[in-house]
Amino acid sequence: MFNAPLIFSTVFSIIKPFMDPIIAAKIDVYSGVPTKKLLALMPAEVLPQEYGGRGTADFPQVAIADA
């Protein structure tokens, strides 16, 4: 997860030691955008420009309705 709010990363760091170690090892939380990590996982042409790549595909913006 990236662009996580500070409260989420703080709470996750408290909860992580109680998680199954195999599951916890698969989850990374970043407060910003880890461009180098993302580029190691996918080509720059696929990664959107707003995250440091060269991808130009438009992604629909989803509005979250008030509950």
PDBQT receptor file of N, H, CA, C and O in Angstrom, charges set to zero:
ATOM      1  N   MET A   1       0.857  -1.152   0.000  1.00  0.00    +0.000 N 
ATOM      2  CA  MET A   1       0.000   0.000   0.000  1.00  0.00    +0.000 C 
ATOM      3  C   MET A   1       0.911   1.223   0.000  1.00  0.00    +0.000 C 
ATOM      4  O   MET A   1       1.884   1.296   0.751  1.00  0.00    +0.000 OA
ATOM      5  N   PHE A   2       0.577   2.165  -0.845  1.00  0.00    +0.000 N 
ATOM      6  H   PHE A   2      -0.213   2.106  -1.455  1.00  0.00    +0.000 HD
ATOM      7  CA  PHE A   2       1.355   3.400  -0.845  1.00  0.00    +0.000 C 
ATOM      8  C   PHE A   2       0.427   4.594  -0.750  1.00  0.00    +0.000 C 
ATOM      9  O   PHE A   2      -0.782   4.482  -0.954  1.00  0.00    +0.000 OA
ATOM     10  N   ASN A   3       1.018   5.743  -0.437  1.00  0.00    +0.000 N 
ATOM     11  H   ASN A   3       2.000   5.833  -0.272  1.00  0.00    +0.000 HD
ATOM     12  CA  ASN A   3       0.272   6.965  -0.123  1.00  0.00    +0.000 C 
ATOM     13  C   ASN A   3      -0.639   6.752   1.089  1.00  0.00    +0.000 C 
ATOM     14  O   ASN A   3      -1.722   7.330   1.177  1.00  0.00    +0.000 OA
ATOM     15  N   ALA A   4      -0.187   5.928   2.001  1.00  0.00    +0.000 N 
ATOM     16  H   ALA A   4       0.694   5.459   1.929  1.00  0.00    +0.000 HD
ATOM     17  CA  ALA A   4      -0.981   5.627   3.195  1.00  0.00    +0.000 C 
ATOM     18  C   ALA A   4      -0.913   6.802   4.164  1.00  0.00    +0.000 C 
ATOM     19  O   ALA A   4       0.148   7.400   4.343  1.00  0.00    +0.000 OA
ATOM     20  N   PRO A   5      -2.033   7.131   4.786  1.00  0.00    +0.000 N 
ATOM     21  CA  PRO A   5      -2.017   8.189   5.796  1.00  0.00    +0.000 C 
ATOM     22  C   PRO A   5      -1.130   7.782   6.979  1.00  0.00    +0.000 C 
ATOM     23  O   PRO A   5      -0.956   6.594   7.252  1.00  0.00    +0.000 OA
ATOM     24  N   LEU A   6      -0.589   8.746   7.654  1.00  0.00    +0.000 N 
ATOM     25  H   LEU A   6      -0.730   9.710   7.432  1.00  0.00    +0.000 HD
ATOM     26  CA  LEU A   6       0.298   8.486   8.790  1.00  0.00    +0.000 C 
ATOM     27  C   LEU A   6      -0.384   7.618   9.843  1.00  0.00    +0.000 C 
ATOM     28  O   LEU A   6       0.258   6.739  10.417  1.00  0.00    +0.000 OA
ATOM     29  N   ILE A   7      -1.648   7.841  10.105  1.00  0.00    +0.000 N 
ATOM     30  H   ILE A   7      -2.169   8.556   9.639  1.00  0.00    +0.000 HD
ATOM     31  CA  ILE A   7      -2.355   7.058  11.120  1.00  0.00    +0.000 C 
ATOM     32  C   ILE A   7      -2.409   5.582  10.723  1.00  0.00    +0.000 C 
ATOM     33  O   ILE A   7      -2.289   4.708  11.581  1.00  0.00    +0.000 OA
ATOM     34  N   PHE A   8      -2.589   5.295   9.423  1.00  0.00    +0.000 N 
ATOM     35  H   PHE A   8      -2.686   6.005   8.725  1.00  0.00    +0.000 HD
ATOM     36  CA  PHE A   8      -2.642   3.898   8.971  1.00  0.00    +0.000 C 
ATOM     37  C   PHE A   8      -1.301   3.219   9.170  1.00  0.00    +0.000 C 
ATOM     38  O   PHE A   8      -1.240   2.111   9.703  1.00  0.00    +0.000 OA
ATOM     39  N   SER A   9      -0.215   3.876   8.744  1.00  0.00    +0.000 N 
ATOM     40  H   SER A   9      -0.265   4.776   8.311  1.00  0.00    +0.000 HD
ATOM     41  CA  SER A   9       1.096   3.247   8.896  1.00  0.00    +0.000 C 
ATOM     42  C   SER A   9       1.464   3.066  10.368  1.00  0.00    +0.000 C 
ATOM     43  O   SER A   9       2.139   2.100  10.722  1.00  0.00    +0.000 OA
ATOM     44  N   THR A  10       1.030   3.978  11.217  1.00  0.00    +0.000 N 
ATOM     45  H   THR A  10       0.482   4.763  10.930  1.00  0.00    +0.000 HD
ATOM     46  CA  THR A  10       1.290   3.836  12.651  1.00  0.00    +0.000 C 
ATOM     47  C   THR A  10       0.517   2.654  13.230  1.00  0.00    +0.000 C 
ATOM     48  O   THR A  10       1.081   1.833  13.954  1.00  0.00    +0.000 OA
ATOM     49  N   VAL A  11      -0.761   2.569  12.913  1.00  0.00    +0.000 N 
ATOM     50  H   VAL A  11      -1.219   3.235  12.325  1.00  0.00    +0.000 HD
ATOM     51  CA  VAL A  11      -1.584   1.465  13.411  1.00  0.00    +0.000 C 
ATOM     52  C   VAL A  11      -1.077   0.137  12.852  1.00  0.00    +0.000 C 
ATOM     53  O   VAL A  11      -1.023  -0.859  13.574  1.00  0.00    +0.000 OA
ATOM     54  N   PHE A  12      -0.708   0.118  11.578  1.00  0.00    +0.000 N 
ATOM     55  H   PHE A  12      -0.752   0.927  10.991  1.00  0.00    +0.000 HD
ATOM     56  CA  PHE A  12      -0.217  -1.122  10.981  1.00  0.00    +0.000 C 
ATOM     57  C   PHE A  12       1.072  -1.579  11.649  1.00  0.00    +0.000 C 
ATOM     58  O   PHE A  12       1.265  -2.777  11.854  1.00  0.00    +0.000 OA
ATOM     59  N   SER A  13       1.950  -0.657  11.987  1.00  0.00    +0.000 N 
ATOM     60  H   SER A  13       1.793   0.317  11.820  1.00  0.00    +0.000 HD
ATOM     61  CA  SER A  13       3.208  -1.044  12.645  1.00  0.00    +0.000 C 
ATOM     62  C   SER A  13       2.950  -1.643  14.028  1.00  0.00    +0.000 C 
ATOM     63  O   SER A  13       3.752  -2.440  14.514  1.00  0.00    +0.000 OA
ATOM     64  N   ILE A  14       1.848  -1.272  14.662  1.00  0.00    +0.000 N 
ATOM     65  H   ILE A  14       1.196  -0.624  14.267  1.00  0.00    +0.000 HD
ATOM     66  CA  ILE A  14       1.479  -1.848  15.956  1.00  0.00    +0.000 C 
ATOM     67  C   ILE A  14       0.861  -3.234  15.772  1.00  0.00    +0.000 C 
ATOM     68  O   ILE A  14       1.109  -4.140  16.567  1.00  0.00    +0.000 OA
ATOM     69  N   ILE A  15       0.059  -3.392  14.724  1.00  0.00    +0.000 N 
ATOM     70  H   ILE A  15      -0.142  -2.656  14.077  1.00  0.00    +0.000 HD
ATOM     71  CA  ILE A  15      -0.648  -4.650  14.482  1.00  0.00    +0.000 C 
ATOM     72  C   ILE A  15       0.254  -5.711  13.849  1.00  0.00    +0.000 C 
ATOM     73  O   ILE A  15       0.065  -6.901  14.098  1.00  0.00    +0.000 OA
ATOM     74  N   LYS A  16       1.212  -5.308  13.053  1.00  0.00    +0.000 N 
ATOM     75  H   LYS A  16       1.366  -4.341  12.851  1.00  0.00    +0.000 HD
ATOM     76  CA  LYS A  16       2.034  -6.239  12.276  1.00  0.00    +0.000 C 
ATOM     77  C   LYS A  16       2.683  -7.345  13.117  1.00  0.00    +0.000 C 
ATOM     78  O   LYS A  16       2.690  -8.491  12.670  1.00  0.00    +0.000 OA
ATOM     79  N   PRO A  17       3.225  -7.069  14.302  1.00  0.00    +0.000 N 
ATOM     80  CA  PRO A  17       3.840  -8.147  15.082  1.00  0.00    +0.000 C 
ATOM     81  C   PRO A  17       2.859  -9.252  15.495  1.00  0.00    +0.000 C 
ATOM     82  O   PRO A  17       3.283 -10.366  15.802  1.00  0.00    +0.000 OA
ATOM     83  N   PHE A  18       1.570  -8.960  15.507  1.00  0.00    +0.000 N 
ATOM     84  H   PHE A  18       1.225  -8.055  15.259  1.00  0.00    +0.000 HD
ATOM     85  CA  PHE A  18       0.570  -9.942  15.894  1.00  0.00    +0.000 C 
ATOM     86  C   PHE A  18       0.056 -10.762  14.707  1.00  0.00    +0.000 C 
ATOM     87  O   PHE A  18      -0.692 -11.723  14.890  1.00  0.00    +0.000 OA
ATOM     88  N   MET A  19       0.453 -10.383  13.510  1.00  0.00    +0.000 N 
ATOM     89  H   MET A  19       1.060  -9.603  13.362  1.00  0.00    +0.000 HD
ATOM     90  CA  MET A  19       0.016 -11.074  12.300  1.00  0.00    +0.000 C 
ATOM     91  C   MET A  19       0.852 -12.321  12.064  1.00  0.00    +0.000 C 
ATOM     92  O   MET A  19       1.954 -12.456  12.598  1.00  0.00    +0.000 OA
ATOM     93  N   ASP A  20       0.316 -13.232  11.258  1.00  0.00    +0.000 N 
ATOM     94  H   ASP A  20      -0.579 -13.123  10.825  1.00  0.00    +0.000 HD
ATOM     95  CA  ASP A  20       1.081 -14.391  10.820  1.00  0.00    +0.000 C 
ATOM     96  C   ASP A  20       2.316 -13.866  10.085  1.00  0.00    +0.000 C 
ATOM     97  O   ASP A  20       2.180 -13.025   9.196  1.00  0.00    +0.000 OA
ATOM     98  N   PRO A  21       3.519 -14.340  10.431  1.00  0.00    +0.000 N 
ATOM     99  CA  PRO A  21       4.745 -13.804   9.821  1.00  0.00    +0.000 C 
ATOM    100  C   PRO A  21       4.790 -13.935   8.296  1.00  0.00    +0.000 C 
ATOM    101  O   PRO A  21       5.364 -13.083   7.618  1.00  0.00    +0.000 OA
ATOM    102  N   ILE A  22       4.196 -14.985   7.762  1.00  0.00    +0.000 N 
ATOM    103  H   ILE A  22       3.730 -15.677   8.312  1.00  0.00    +0.000 HD
ATOM    104  CA  ILE A  22       4.202 -15.170   6.304  1.00  0.00    +0.000 C 
ATOM    105  C   ILE A  22       3.357 -14.096   5.634  1.00  0.00    +0.000 C 
ATOM    106  O   ILE A  22       3.748 -13.544   4.605  1.00  0.00    +0.000 OA
ATOM    107  N   ILE A  23       2.204 -13.801   6.214  1.00  0.00    +0.000 N 
ATOM    108  H   ILE A  23       1.886 -14.249   7.050  1.00  0.00    +0.000 HD
ATOM    109  CA  ILE A  23       1.326 -12.757   5.670  1.00  0.00    +0.000 C 
ATOM    110  C   ILE A  23       1.961 -11.382   5.867  1.00  0.00    +0.000 C 
ATOM    111  O   ILE A  23       1.981 -10.570   4.942  1.00  0.00    +0.000 OA
ATOM    112  N   ALA A  24       2.473 -11.118   7.056  1.00  0.00    +0.000 N 
ATOM    113  H   ALA A  24       2.457 -11.777   7.808  1.00  0.00    +0.000 HD
ATOM    114  CA  ALA A  24       3.073  -9.813   7.361  1.00  0.00    +0.000 C 
ATOM    115  C   ALA A  24       4.244  -9.498   6.431  1.00  0.00    +0.000 C 
ATOM    116  O   ALA A  24       4.464  -8.340   6.077  1.00  0.00    +0.000 OA
ATOM    117  N   ALA A  25       4.996 -10.532   6.036  1.00  0.00    +0.000 N 
ATOM    118  H   ALA A  25       4.817 -11.473   6.324  1.00  0.00    +0.000 HD
ATOM    119  CA  ALA A  25       6.140 -10.317   5.146  1.00  0.00    +0.000 C 
ATOM    120  C   ALA A  25       5.711  -9.905   3.744  1.00  0.00    +0.000 C 
ATOM    121  O   ALA A  25       6.518  -9.363   2.988  1.00  0.00    +0.000 OA
ATOM    122  N   LYS A  26       4.460 -10.151   3.387  1.00  0.00    +0.000 N 
ATOM    123  H   LYS A  26       3.804 -10.591   4.001  1.00  0.00    +0.000 HD
ATOM    124  CA  LYS A  26       3.956  -9.823   2.054  1.00  0.00    +0.000 C 
ATOM    125  C   LYS A  26       3.377  -8.413   1.968  1.00  0.00    +0.000 C 
ATOM    126  O   LYS A  26       3.016  -7.965   0.880  1.00  0.00    +0.000 OA
ATOM    127  N   ILE A  27       3.281  -7.712   3.085  1.00  0.00    +0.000 N 
ATOM    128  H   ILE A  27       3.574  -8.076   3.970  1.00  0.00    +0.000 HD
ATOM    129  CA  ILE A  27       2.638  -6.403   3.122  1.00  0.00    +0.000 C 
ATOM    130  C   ILE A  27       3.675  -5.317   3.410  1.00  0.00    +0.000 C 
ATOM    131  O   ILE A  27       4.415  -5.391   4.392  1.00  0.00    +0.000 OA
ATOM    132  N   ASP A  28       3.714  -4.322   2.546  1.00  0.00    +0.000 N 
ATOM    133  H   ASP A  28       3.113  -4.262   1.749  1.00  0.00    +0.000 HD
ATOM    134  CA  ASP A  28       4.560  -3.151   2.754  1.00  0.00    +0.000 C 
ATOM    135  C   ASP A  28       3.657  -1.922   2.741  1.00  0.00    +0.000 C 
ATOM    136  O   ASP A  28       2.747  -1.817   1.919  1.00  0.00    +0.000 OA
ATOM    137  N   VAL A  29       3.916  -1.002   3.653  1.00  0.00    +0.000 N 
ATOM    138  H   VAL A  29       4.656  -1.087   4.321  1.00  0.00    +0.000 HD
ATOM    139  CA  VAL A  29       3.135   0.231   3.734  1.00  0.00    +0.000 C 
ATOM    140  C   VAL A  29       4.098   1.401   3.563  1.00  0.00    +0.000 C 
ATOM    141  O   VAL A  29       5.105   1.502   4.265  1.00  0.00    +0.000 OA
ATOM    142  N   TYR A  30       3.773   2.285   2.618  1.00  0.00    +0.000 N 
ATOM    143  H   TYR A  30       2.956   2.203   2.048  1.00  0.00    +0.000 HD
ATOM    144  CA  TYR A  30       4.593   3.456   2.336  1.00  0.00    +0.000 C 
ATOM    145  C   TYR A  30       3.753   4.711   2.497  1.00  0.00    +0.000 C 
ATOM    146  O   TYR A  30       2.596   4.751   2.078  1.00  0.00    +0.000 OA
ATOM    147  N   SER A  31       4.338   5.736   3.105  1.00  0.00    +0.000 N 
ATOM    148  H   SER A  31       5.278   5.704   3.445  1.00  0.00    +0.000 HD
ATOM    149  CA  SER A  31       3.604   6.990   3.261  1.00  0.00    +0.000 C 
ATOM    150  C   SER A  31       3.624   7.800   1.970  1.00  0.00    +0.000 C 
ATOM    151  O   SER A  31       2.771   8.665   1.769  1.00  0.00    +0.000 OA
ATOM    152  N   GLY A  32       4.577   7.534   1.105  1.00  0.00    +0.000 N 
ATOM    153  H   GLY A  32       5.270   6.832   1.268  1.00  0.00    +0.000 HD
ATOM    154  CA  GLY A  32       4.659   8.214  -0.189  1.00  0.00    +0.000 C 
ATOM    155  C   GLY A  32       4.526   7.210  -1.318  1.00  0.00    +0.000 C 
ATOM    156  O   GLY A  32       3.902   6.161  -1.159  1.00  0.00    +0.000 OA
ATOM    157  N   VAL A  33       5.116   7.535  -2.456  1.00  0.00    +0.000 N 
ATOM    158  H   VAL A  33       5.623   8.386  -2.586  1.00  0.00    +0.000 HD
ATOM    159  CA  VAL A  33       5.090   6.642  -3.615  1.00  0.00    +0.000 C 
ATOM    160  C   VAL A  33       6.491   6.055  -3.777  1.00  0.00    +0.000 C 
ATOM    161  O   VAL A  33       7.436   6.788  -4.071  1.00  0.00    +0.000 OA
ATOM    162  N   PRO A  34       6.637   4.741  -3.589  1.00  0.00    +0.000 N 
ATOM    163  CA  PRO A  34       7.964   4.108  -3.731  1.00  0.00    +0.000 C 
ATOM    164  C   PRO A  34       8.271   3.811  -5.194  1.00  0.00    +0.000 C 
ATOM    165  O   PRO A  34       8.210   2.660  -5.626  1.00  0.00    +0.000 OA
ATOM    166  N   THR A  35       8.599   4.842  -5.948  1.00  0.00    +0.000 N 
ATOM    167  H   THR A  35       8.649   5.777  -5.598  1.00  0.00    +0.000 HD
ATOM    168  CA  THR A  35       8.785   4.718  -7.394  1.00  0.00    +0.000 C 
ATOM    169  C   THR A  35       9.809   3.643  -7.747  1.00  0.00    +0.000 C 
ATOM    170  O   THR A  35       9.563   2.845  -8.651  1.00  0.00    +0.000 OA
ATOM    171  N   LYS A  36      10.937   3.600  -7.067  1.00  0.00    +0.000 N 
ATOM    172  H   LYS A  36      11.137   4.248  -6.333  1.00  0.00    +0.000 HD
ATOM    173  CA  LYS A  36      11.965   2.600  -7.380  1.00  0.00    +0.000 C 
ATOM    174  C   LYS A  36      11.436   1.187  -7.168  1.00  0.00    +0.000 C 
ATOM    175  O   LYS A  36      11.699   0.300  -7.979  1.00  0.00    +0.000 OA
ATOM    176  N   LYS A  37      10.699   0.971  -6.095  1.00  0.00    +0.000 N 
ATOM    177  H   LYS A  37      10.485   1.692  -5.435  1.00  0.00    +0.000 HD
ATOM    178  CA  LYS A  37      10.116  -0.350  -5.810  1.00  0.00    +0.000 C 
ATOM    179  C   LYS A  37       9.098  -0.723  -6.888  1.00  0.00    +0.000 C 
ATOM    180  O   LYS A  37       9.090  -1.857  -7.365  1.00  0.00    +0.000 OA
ATOM    181  N   LEU A  38       8.251   0.214  -7.269  1.00  0.00    +0.000 N 
ATOM    182  H   LEU A  38       8.258   1.136  -6.882  1.00  0.00    +0.000 HD
ATOM    183  CA  LEU A  38       7.250  -0.055  -8.306  1.00  0.00    +0.000 C 
ATOM    184  C   LEU A  38       7.908  -0.357  -9.646  1.00  0.00    +0.000 C 
ATOM    185  O   LEU A  38       7.472  -1.256 -10.364  1.00  0.00    +0.000 OA
ATOM    186  N   LEU A  39       8.957   0.391  -9.987  1.00  0.00    +0.000 N 
ATOM    187  H   LEU A  39       9.311   1.121  -9.404  1.00  0.00    +0.000 HD
ATOM    188  CA  LEU A  39       9.648   0.162 -11.261  1.00  0.00    +0.000 C 
ATOM    189  C   LEU A  39      10.406  -1.165 -11.264  1.00  0.00    +0.000 C 
ATOM    190  O   LEU A  39      10.679  -1.717 -12.329  1.00  0.00    +0.000 OA
ATOM    191  N   ALA A  40      10.747  -1.677 -10.088  1.00  0.00    +0.000 N 
ATOM    192  H   ALA A  40      10.525  -1.228  -9.223  1.00  0.00    +0.000 HD
ATOM    193  CA  ALA A  40      11.375  -2.993 -10.012  1.00  0.00    +0.000 C 
ATOM    194  C   ALA A  40      10.355  -4.101 -10.277  1.00  0.00    +0.000 C 
ATOM    195  O   ALA A  40      10.721  -5.210 -10.667  1.00  0.00    +0.000 OA
ATOM    196  N   LEU A  41       9.072  -3.793 -10.063  1.00  0.00    +0.000 N 
ATOM    197  H   LEU A  41       8.775  -2.892  -9.746  1.00  0.00    +0.000 HD
ATOM    198  CA  LEU A  41       8.011  -4.779 -10.234  1.00  0.00    +0.000 C 
ATOM    199  C   LEU A  41       7.335  -4.718 -11.596  1.00  0.00    +0.000 C 
ATOM    200  O   LEU A  41       6.750  -5.704 -12.043  1.00  0.00    +0.000 OA
ATOM    201  N   MET A  42       7.413  -3.561 -12.263  1.00  0.00    +0.000 N 
ATOM    202  H   MET A  42       7.889  -2.760 -11.900  1.00  0.00    +0.000 HD
ATOM    203  CA  MET A  42       6.711  -3.404 -13.538  1.00  0.00    +0.000 C 
ATOM    204  C   MET A  42       7.469  -2.437 -14.440  1.00  0.00    +0.000 C 
ATOM    205  O   MET A  42       8.239  -1.605 -13.960  1.00  0.00    +0.000 OA
ATOM    206  N   PRO A  43       7.248  -2.551 -15.745  1.00  0.00    +0.000 N 
ATOM    207  CA  PRO A  43       7.925  -1.633 -16.672  1.00  0.00    +0.000 C 
ATOM    208  C   PRO A  43       7.429  -0.191 -16.511  1.00  0.00    +0.000 C 
ATOM    209  O   PRO A  43       6.282   0.039 -16.127  1.00  0.00    +0.000 OA
ATOM    210  N   ALA A  44       8.288   0.755 -16.803  1.00  0.00    +0.000 N 
ATOM    211  H   ALA A  44       9.220   0.567 -17.115  1.00  0.00    +0.000 HD
ATOM    212  CA  ALA A  44       7.940   2.170 -16.684  1.00  0.00    +0.000 C 
ATOM    213  C   ALA A  44       6.776   2.552 -17.594  1.00  0.00    +0.000 C 
ATOM    214  O   ALA A  44       6.033   3.486 -17.290  1.00  0.00    +0.000 OA
ATOM    215  N   GLU A  45       6.612   1.836 -18.707  1.00  0.00    +0.000 N 
ATOM    216  H   GLU A  45       7.216   1.078 -18.953  1.00  0.00    +0.000 HD
ATOM    217  CA  GLU A  45       5.523   2.132 -19.638  1.00  0.00    +0.000 C 
ATOM    218  C   GLU A  45       4.153   1.810 -19.044  1.00  0.00    +0.000 C 
ATOM    219  O   GLU A  45       3.140   2.342 -19.498  1.00  0.00    +0.000 OA
ATOM    220  N   VAL A  46       4.116   0.956 -18.049  1.00  0.00    +0.000 N 
ATOM    221  H   VAL A  46       4.939   0.524 -17.680  1.00  0.00    +0.000 HD
ATOM    222  CA  VAL A  46       2.860   0.542 -17.422  1.00  0.00    +0.000 C 
ATOM    223  C   VAL A  46       2.545   1.408 -16.200  1.00  0.00    +0.000 C 
ATOM    224  O   VAL A  46       1.381   1.670 -15.899  1.00  0.00    +0.000 OA
ATOM    225  N   LEU A  47       3.573   1.839 -15.515  1.00  0.00    +0.000 N 
ATOM    226  H   LEU A  47       4.519   1.625 -15.759  1.00  0.00    +0.000 HD
ATOM    227  CA  LEU A  47       3.393   2.651 -14.308  1.00  0.00    +0.000 C 
ATOM    228  C   LEU A  47       2.915   4.052 -14.704  1.00  0.00    +0.000 C 
ATOM    229  O   LEU A  47       3.559   4.713 -15.519  1.00  0.00    +0.000 OA
ATOM    230  N   PRO A  48       1.793   4.511 -14.139  1.00  0.00    +0.000 N 
ATOM    231  CA  PRO A  48       1.277   5.849 -14.496  1.00  0.00    +0.000 C 
ATOM    232  C   PRO A  48       2.299   6.959 -14.224  1.00  0.00    +0.000 C 
ATOM    233  O   PRO A  48       3.119   6.865 -13.311  1.00  0.00    +0.000 OA
ATOM    234  N   GLN A  49       2.225   7.998 -15.033  1.00  0.00    +0.000 N 
ATOM    235  H   GLN A  49       1.559   8.075 -15.775  1.00  0.00    +0.000 HD
ATOM    236  CA  GLN A  49       3.144   9.126 -14.897  1.00  0.00    +0.000 C 
ATOM    237  C   GLN A  49       3.059   9.773 -13.521  1.00  0.00    +0.000 C 
ATOM    238  O   GLN A  49       4.068  10.245 -12.996  1.00  0.00    +0.000 OA
ATOM    239  N   GLU A  50       1.882   9.799 -12.939  1.00  0.00    +0.000 N 
ATOM    240  H   GLU A  50       1.063   9.416 -13.366  1.00  0.00    +0.000 HD
ATOM    241  CA  GLU A  50       1.729  10.427 -11.619  1.00  0.00    +0.000 C 
ATOM    242  C   GLU A  50       2.499   9.691 -10.525  1.00  0.00    +0.000 C 
ATOM    243  O   GLU A  50       2.714  10.232  -9.440  1.00  0.00    +0.000 OA
ATOM    244  N   TYR A  51       2.917   8.444 -10.814  1.00  0.00    +0.000 N 
ATOM    245  H   TYR A  51       2.742   8.004 -11.695  1.00  0.00    +0.000 HD
ATOM    246  CA  TYR A  51       3.693   7.665  -9.847  1.00  0.00    +0.000 C 
ATOM    247  C   TYR A  51       5.140   7.497 -10.270  1.00  0.00    +0.000 C 
ATOM    248  O   TYR A  51       5.870   6.705  -9.673  1.00  0.00    +0.000 OA
ATOM    249  N   GLY A  52       5.570   8.233 -11.293  1.00  0.00    +0.000 N 
ATOM    250  H   GLY A  52       4.978   8.876 -11.778  1.00  0.00    +0.000 HD
ATOM    251  CA  GLY A  52       6.953   8.216 -11.720  1.00  0.00    +0.000 C 
ATOM    252  C   GLY A  52       7.255   7.354 -12.925  1.00  0.00    +0.000 C 
ATOM    253  O   GLY A  52       8.419   7.189 -13.289  1.00  0.00    +0.000 OA
ATOM    254  N   GLY A  53       6.232   6.802 -13.552  1.00  0.00    +0.000 N 
ATOM    255  H   GLY A  53       5.287   6.937 -13.257  1.00  0.00    +0.000 HD
ATOM    256  CA  GLY A  53       6.428   5.981 -14.743  1.00  0.00    +0.000 C 
ATOM    257  C   GLY A  53       6.171   6.769 -16.013  1.00  0.00    +0.000 C 
ATOM    258  O   GLY A  53       6.139   7.999 -16.006  1.00  0.00    +0.000 OA
ATOM    259  N   ARG A  54       5.985   6.028 -17.120  1.00  0.00    +0.000 N 
ATOM    260  H   ARG A  54       6.011   5.028 -17.126  1.00  0.00    +0.000 HD
ATOM    261  CA  ARG A  54       5.714   6.663 -18.400  1.00  0.00    +0.000 C 
ATOM    262  C   ARG A  54       4.354   6.245 -18.968  1.00  0.00    +0.000 C 
ATOM    263  O   ARG A  54       4.056   6.530 -20.128  1.00  0.00    +0.000 OA
ATOM    264  N   GLY A  55       3.543   5.585 -18.174  1.00  0.00    +0.000 N 
ATOM    265  H   GLY A  55       3.785   5.354 -17.232  1.00  0.00    +0.000 HD
ATOM    266  CA  GLY A  55       2.234   5.124 -18.624  1.00  0.00    +0.000 C 
ATOM    267  C   GLY A  55       1.290   6.287 -18.873  1.00  0.00    +0.000 C 
ATOM    268  O   GLY A  55       1.280   7.267 -18.128  1.00  0.00    +0.000 OA
ATOM    269  N   THR A  56       0.499   6.166 -19.928  1.00  0.00    +0.000 N 
ATOM    270  H   THR A  56       0.508   5.369 -20.533  1.00  0.00    +0.000 HD
ATOM    271  CA  THR A  56      -0.415   7.255 -20.291  1.00  0.00    +0.000 C 
ATOM    272  C   THR A  56      -1.881   6.831 -20.265  1.00  0.00    +0.000 C 
ATOM    273  O   THR A  56      -2.754   7.603 -20.662  1.00  0.00    +0.000 OA
ATOM    274  N   ALA A  57      -2.161   5.615 -19.803  1.00  0.00    +0.000 N 
ATOM    275  H   ALA A  57      -1.452   4.988 -19.480  1.00  0.00    +0.000 HD
ATOM    276  CA  ALA A  57      -3.549   5.135 -19.766  1.00  0.00    +0.000 C 
ATOM    277  C   ALA A  57      -4.364   5.958 -18.779  1.00  0.00    +0.000 C 
ATOM    278  O   ALA A  57      -3.891   6.305 -17.697  1.00  0.00    +0.000 OA
ATOM    279  N   ASP A  58      -5.605   6.265 -19.173  1.00  0.00    +0.000 N 
ATOM    280  H   ASP A  58      -5.990   5.983 -20.052  1.00  0.00    +0.000 HD
ATOM    281  CA  ASP A  58      -6.516   6.977 -18.284  1.00  0.00    +0.000 C 
ATOM    282  C   ASP A  58      -7.225   5.977 -17.386  1.00  0.00    +0.000 C 
ATOM    283  O   ASP A  58      -7.752   4.970 -17.858  1.00  0.00    +0.000 OA
ATOM    284  N   PHE A  59      -7.235   6.258 -16.104  1.00  0.00    +0.000 N 
ATOM    285  H   PHE A  59      -6.807   7.076 -15.720  1.00  0.00    +0.000 HD
ATOM    286  CA  PHE A  59      -7.951   5.425 -15.160  1.00  0.00    +0.000 C 
ATOM    287  C   PHE A  59      -9.131   6.217 -14.638  1.00  0.00    +0.000 C 
ATOM    288  O   PHE A  59      -8.989   7.388 -14.286  1.00  0.00    +0.000 OA
ATOM    289  N   PRO A  60     -10.302   5.585 -14.586  1.00  0.00    +0.000 N 
ATOM    290  CA  PRO A  60     -11.488   6.323 -14.117  1.00  0.00    +0.000 C 
ATOM    291  C   PRO A  60     -11.357   6.704 -12.647  1.00  0.00    +0.000 C 
ATOM    292  O   PRO A  60     -10.859   5.923 -11.836  1.00  0.00    +0.000 OA
ATOM    293  N   GLN A  61     -11.799   7.883 -12.320  1.00  0.00    +0.000 N 
ATOM    294  H   GLN A  61     -12.204   8.517 -12.979  1.00  0.00    +0.000 HD
ATOM    295  CA  GLN A  61     -11.828   8.333 -10.934  1.00  0.00    +0.000 C 
ATOM    296  C   GLN A  61     -13.149   7.881 -10.321  1.00  0.00    +0.000 C 
ATOM    297  O   GLN A  61     -14.218   8.131 -10.879  1.00  0.00    +0.000 OA
ATOM    298  N   VAL A  62     -13.072   7.232  -9.203  1.00  0.00    +0.000 N 
ATOM    299  H   VAL A  62     -12.203   7.029  -8.750  1.00  0.00    +0.000 HD
ATOM    300  CA  VAL A  62     -14.262   6.715  -8.549  1.00  0.00    +0.000 C 
ATOM    301  C   VAL A  62     -14.620   7.629  -7.397  1.00  0.00    +0.000 C 
ATOM    302  O   VAL A  62     -13.793   7.904  -6.528  1.00  0.00    +0.000 OA
ATOM    303  N   ALA A  63     -15.855   8.098  -7.397  1.00  0.00    +0.000 N 
ATOM    304  H   ALA A  63     -16.527   7.874  -8.103  1.00  0.00    +0.000 HD
ATOM    305  CA  ALA A  63     -16.334   8.945  -6.300  1.00  0.00    +0.000 C 
ATOM    306  C   ALA A  63     -16.847   8.051  -5.190  1.00  0.00    +0.000 C 
ATOM    307  O   ALA A  63     -17.595   7.106  -5.440  1.00  0.00    +0.000 OA
ATOM    308  N   ILE A  64     -16.453   8.343  -3.987  1.00  0.00    +0.000 N 
ATOM    309  H   ILE A  64     -15.846   9.111  -3.785  1.00  0.00    +0.000 HD
ATOM    310  CA  ILE A  64     -16.927   7.580  -2.830  1.00  0.00    +0.000 C 
ATOM    311  C   ILE A  64     -18.142   8.298  -2.263  1.00  0.00    +0.000 C 
ATOM    312  O   ILE A  64     -18.065   9.461  -1.867  1.00  0.00    +0.000 OA
ATOM    313  N   ALA A  65     -19.255   7.593  -2.232  1.00  0.00    +0.000 N 
ATOM    314  H   ALA A  65     -19.318   6.649  -2.555  1.00  0.00    +0.000 HD
ATOM    315  CA  ALA A  65     -20.500   8.188  -1.739  1.00  0.00    +0.000 C 
ATOM    316  C   ALA A  65     -20.472   8.257  -0.212  1.00  0.00    +0.000 C 
ATOM    317  O   ALA A  65     -19.902   7.394   0.455  1.00  0.00    +0.000 OA
ATOM    318  N   ASP A  66     -21.087   9.279   0.310  1.00  0.00    +0.000 N 
ATOM    319  H   ASP A  66     -21.550   9.980  -0.232  1.00  0.00    +0.000 HD
ATOM    320  CA  ASP A  66     -21.200   9.398   1.758  1.00  0.00    +0.000 C 
ATOM    321  C   ASP A  66     -22.103   8.294   2.270  1.00  0.00    +0.000 C 
ATOM    322  O   ASP A  66     -23.119   7.976   1.653  1.00  0.00    +0.000 OA
ATOM    323  N   ALA A  67     -21.735   7.718   3.385  1.00  0.00    +0.000 N 
ATOM    324  H   ALA A  67     -20.910   7.976   3.887  1.00  0.00    +0.000 HD
ATOM    325  CA  ALA A  67     -22.526   6.613   3.951  1.00  0.00    +0.000 C 
ATOM    326  C   ALA A  67     -23.658   7.149   4.784  1.00  0.00    +0.000 C 
ATOM    327  O   ALA A  67     -24.434   6.374   5.343  1.00  0.00    +0.000 OA
TER     328      ALA A  67
